[in-house]
Amino acid sequence: MNLDLYTVSLLTSLVVVVSSVVFLVGMLLRKDEDAGRLWGLAFLMGLLTVVSYLVWAAAPESWWAVAVGNAAFVANIGSMWLGARRFNNRPMAIAYGVVGAGAVAAGAAVAVEGSGGGDWAGAPFFLIGITVFAALGSYESLRGEIGQNRLAWALSVVLGLVAVFFAIRVVAYFSLGTESDFFLTWLDTVPASFLTITLSIVAVVVTTVLLSGRARLTASVDPERLTLSDDDVLPEVSFAHVLLDMTARARRREDLVGVVSLRIDDLPAIATAFGSEAAAGVGNAFRAIVRRYAPTSAFVGMDGQTGLLVGIQADSETDASRIAMRIRRGLFDELSGVVGVILPVVGVGISLSTRCGYEPGVLIREARTAAREAAASPDKVVVLARGD
């Protein structure tokens, strides 16, 4: 099937407009954080790119539309990188300046050539800018918190393809020219449009899922209705909300925070062997002892029927391990005196922001995994999550 340039351009414009509107409406409903706002800016720049190129197609003498379109396209890809970088809590000041300078350079290069610049006016700045920012966005999407969500790998792959495509465009532009058969067949508007469509669809899906994951944590509980049980242990939803608040503040300051997971997975076996009263006694003692030995600044939450989670702040990884060890020693020292001969198997795992990032869901998941590993290995006292 042969597609003419008009049909492909119309299809590309439609996909970009729909993707942008879907994301921006979702952003307004979620009241997004900084990363969402930067990705929203990327979609706005995509809309501006489409409108500018349509103006230029309708009125070829409107060279200024090419300048605006090229600048917006560079800002579009640059903002995708900025959003991923903000999601990972990387330093932003220099990055903002680099993207702004790249967009201005792409627009100014067209303005310098003016009405005589033709279709590819200012192309070197435009092509190189997109290549660089797409490569940076692809790399950023594979590391930190965003990289721990495998769906983000799809965004990394597509941005990587954009970087490779535009890098080839740069080489072909200088070595073969835009009128060569190779350039017209493989690097002209039609293949670039299909790549833009793919990027738009993947970007709106990935960024929406990433931001919705954080939004669910904030919306899961009313902060004015946080509750404590009689033994000062938070319900699971309350713990999730407090942890979200702590990690958000720690991310801005780059403080070390973590989650300690403690599990007694053989409580059902204890109930079967010694009765439900004995199992209840172990559970009550378990919660009271963990709360007693946890630091004053820590907060303890339920984790199902047989586990507890402790949110901690620490000066170093060694300090965090020391906190977990103290809680574990307290458990083994006091549980035997409280419940007699019944000594349950306790698994203790730690996840830290230095290894696992500041995403609350990731910290909890990694801590649970480490605790299960500790419970299954008698020679491992406390397991520190690797975060890989």
N, C-alpha and C positions, 0 to 999 in steps of 0.2 A: 504494500500500500504506500503510495506516494502522498506526502502531506506538503501542501504549499506553505510558504512562509506566513501568509496571513492567518491561516487556520492554526498553525502552531503558536503564533504570537497571541492569538485570541485565547487559546486553551491555556497557555502559560499565565496570561493575565487573570483569567478566571480562577485558576488554582491559587495563585498568590493572593488575590482579593479575598476569596472564601477562607483560606487558611488564616490570613491576618485578622479577619473579622471574628472568626471562631476563637482565636487566641485572645484577642483584645476583650471580647465579651466575657470570656472566662476569667481574665485577669481582673476585670471590674467586679465580678461576683466573688472572687476569692480575696480581694483586697491584698494583692500580692506584696511580697517583700522586694528588696532591691534587685535580686536576680530576676524576678518576674518582670519588674519594670524595665530592666535592660533588654530582656528578650522581647517585651512589648515594643520597645523602641526599634528593635531589629525588624519586627513585622511592620511597623509604621514606615520605616525606611524602605521596606519592600513595596509597600503601596505607593510611596512617592516615586520609586523607580519605575513602576509600571505606568503610572500616570504621565511621568515625564517622557518616557519613550513613546507612548501613544501620541502625545502632543507633537513630538518630533516627527513621527511617521505621518501624521496628518498635515504638518506644515514643515517641510524639510528646511526651510530658511530659519527656523527657530533653533539656532545653534545653542542658545542658552538652556534649552530643554535637555540637550545632551550633557551639558555641564552639570545640571541638577541631577539627572539620572545617574551619571557616573559617580558623583559624590555620594548619592543616596545608596547606590549598590555597594560601594566600599564601606559605608557606615553600617549597612545591613549586615554584612558578614563580620565586620568588626564588633558590632553589638552582640552577635551570637557568641563570639569569644569572650567579651566582657561579662555577659550573663553567666557563662560557665565559670569564669574566674571569680565572680562575686559569690556564686553558689559554693565554691570551694574556699571562700574566705581568703583569697589572695590579696596582696596589696594592689590598690586600684589607681592611685594618683597618676603614675607614669603611663599606665595602660590607657586611661582616659585621654591623655595628651597625645599618645601615639595614634589612636583611632581618629581623634579629631584632626590631627595634622594630615593623616592619610586621606581623609575625606575631602579636606580643603584642597590638598594638592591635586586630587583627581579632578575636582571642579575647576580649579584655577588653570590647569593645563589646557582644558578645552577653551576657557575664556581667552587665553593668550593667543590661540590660533584663530579664534573668532569665526566668522561666517565661512572662511575659506578652509576650515579644518576638515570638512567632510565627515563621512560616517565614523572614521576611527580617530577622530581628534582626541588628543590627550591619552591615547591608548596605553602607552608605557606605564604611566602612573596608575591608571585604572586597573590594568591587568596585574601588575606587580602587587598593588595594594590588596586585591582580592586573594591572590596566591598566598601572601604572607598571613593575612588574618584567618583564612580558611585553615592553613596548616597549624596556626596557634590554637584555633578553636578545636581542631581534631585532637591535638595533644592534650589540651586542658580537659576534654571530655573523657579522657581515659584515666585521670588521676583524681586524688582527693575524694570527697564525698560523692560527687556526681559520677565518678568512675566506678563506685561500688554498686551502682545500679546498672545491671547489664543492659537495660534498655537504652541507656546513654551510649553504649558502644555503637549502636546503629547511627546515632548522630555523628559520632567520631568517624565512622566509615564514610558517610556521605560527605562530610566536610573534607575528609582526606581526598575523596574523589574530585571534589571541587578544586582543591589545591593542586592536584596532579594535572587536571584538565587545563587550568589556567596557567600552570607552569609550562606546559607544552605549548599553549597559546603564545606565551611570552617568547619562547625560543623560536617558534615558527614565524611570529610577527617580525622579528629582527633578521632571521635567516632566509625565509622564503617569501615573506610579504603576504598581505591579505588577499591578493588576487590569485595566488597559486592554487592549483587543483587540490593539493593536500589540505590546505587551509579551508577552502570552500566546502570540501567534502566532509571533513572530520571536525573542524573547529569553528565553523560559522554559527549563525544564529540558531538553526534547528537543533543540533546536538546540545548546544548550551541551554536551550529552552527545556529540553527533556531533563537535563541535570537540575535546572532550577525547580521544575515541578517536583522531582524526587526530594530535593532538599526541603521544599516548603512542606510537603506532607509529613516527612520524617520529623522535621523540627517541631511542628505543631503538636504532634503526638507525644514526642519525648518530653518536651518542656512542660506540656500540660500535666503529664503523669508525674513528673518530678515535683512540680509545685503543688499538685493536689495531694501528694503524699505528705508534705509538710502541713498543708491546710487541714487535713483530717486530724492531725495531732492537736492542733490548736482548737478545732471545733468539737473535739470529743468530750469536753467537759467545760462547764461554766466555772470560771475562776472564782466566782463568789460562792460556789458550793463545794469547795474542796473539803473533804472530810477525813477524819482520823478515827481509827478504831480505838477501843479501850486501851490497847497496848501500844498506841502511838504509831501504828503502821498504816500507810496510805493504801486505799484501794488502787487497783491497776490504772484506772483512767486518771485518777488524781496524781499518781506517780508520773505518768506520761506527761501530764501538763507541767508539773514542776520541773521535770527533766528538760522539757522543751525550753522553758524560760531560762534555766541555768545554762544550757548549751548555747543559747542565743547570746547571752551576755558574755560567756566565756569566749565565744568565737570572735567577738569584737576586740577583746583584750588579748586573745591568743593564750588564755589560761589553760592549764591542764585540768581536765575533768574526766571522770570515768564512771563506770557502772560495775559493781561487784554483784555477781549472781551466786546465790547459795541455794542448794537444792537437797531435799531429803526424799529421793524418789522411792524409797522402800517403806514409806508410811503405810501403804495398803497392805504390804506383807506383815508389818508390825500389828496392824489391826486384825489380820487373819490369825496370827500366831498368839497374840496376847490380849486381844479384845479392843473394842473401839475406844474405851476409856484410856487405855495405855497409849494408843495412837494419838488421841486428843491431847494427852499430857505432854507427849513429845513435841507435838506441834505448838502448843502454847509456850513451852519452855524454849523452843527454837526461836520463836518471834521475840520473846522477852530478852533472851541472851544476845541476839544479834543487835537489838536496839540498844542494849546496855553497852556493848563493846564498840559500836559504831561511833565515829567522831561526832562531837556535838553539832557540827555544821552539816553533817550528812542527813539524808532523809531516806527512810526505809519504806518500801512498798511491797504489796503482795504480788506474787508471780504464779498464778494458778493456785492449786490446793497444796502444793508441796514445795513451793519455792519463795524466796524473797529476793528483792533487788535493792541495792544500796547505791544511791547517787552520791559521789564523793568529789571533792576538790583536793588536789595534792600538789606538792611542790615539785615532784619528780616521779618518774616511773618507780624508782626504788621506794619512795615514800608511799605510793599507792599500794605496792606489794606488801609493805609493812602493815598498812591498815588492814588489808585482807587477811594477812597472817594473824594479826591480833584478834580479829573476829573469829577466825577458825580455832585458834587456841582456846579462846573463851568458851566456844561451843563444846569442845572436847573435855575441857576441864570441868564444866558445870553440868553438862548433860548427864554424865554418869551419876553425879550426886543427886540429880533431880529425879531421874527415871530408873535408877537402879541398874540392873544388868543389861538393859536394852540400850545398845549404842548404835544408832543408825549410821548409814553411810552418807557422808555429807560431801557434795562436790562444790568446790569454790572456783569461780572463774572471774577474771577481770578483763574489761575492755577499756582502752584509754584513747582519748582524742588524738594523741600523738601518733597512734597506729591506725585507728579506725575512723578518724574524722569526728565532726561534731553533730552528725545526723543522729537524733535520739533512737530511731528505729534500728539503725545499724549497731549502735552501742549496745542496745538491749540484746539484739540477736547474737552478736559476737560473744557477749558475756555468757549467755545461756549455752552456747556451743562449747565454750571453754569450761564451764561448770560440768557439763555432761562428760567431757573428756577427763576432767579431774576425778569424777565419781567412778568412771570405768577403769581408772589406772591407779591402783593402790600406792604406787611409788611416786605419784605426783600429788603434792600437797595443795598447791595453788597453781592454776594454769593461766598464763597471760595470753590473751587473744593476739594472734599475729596480725590480724587486719588485712589479710590477703585474700 
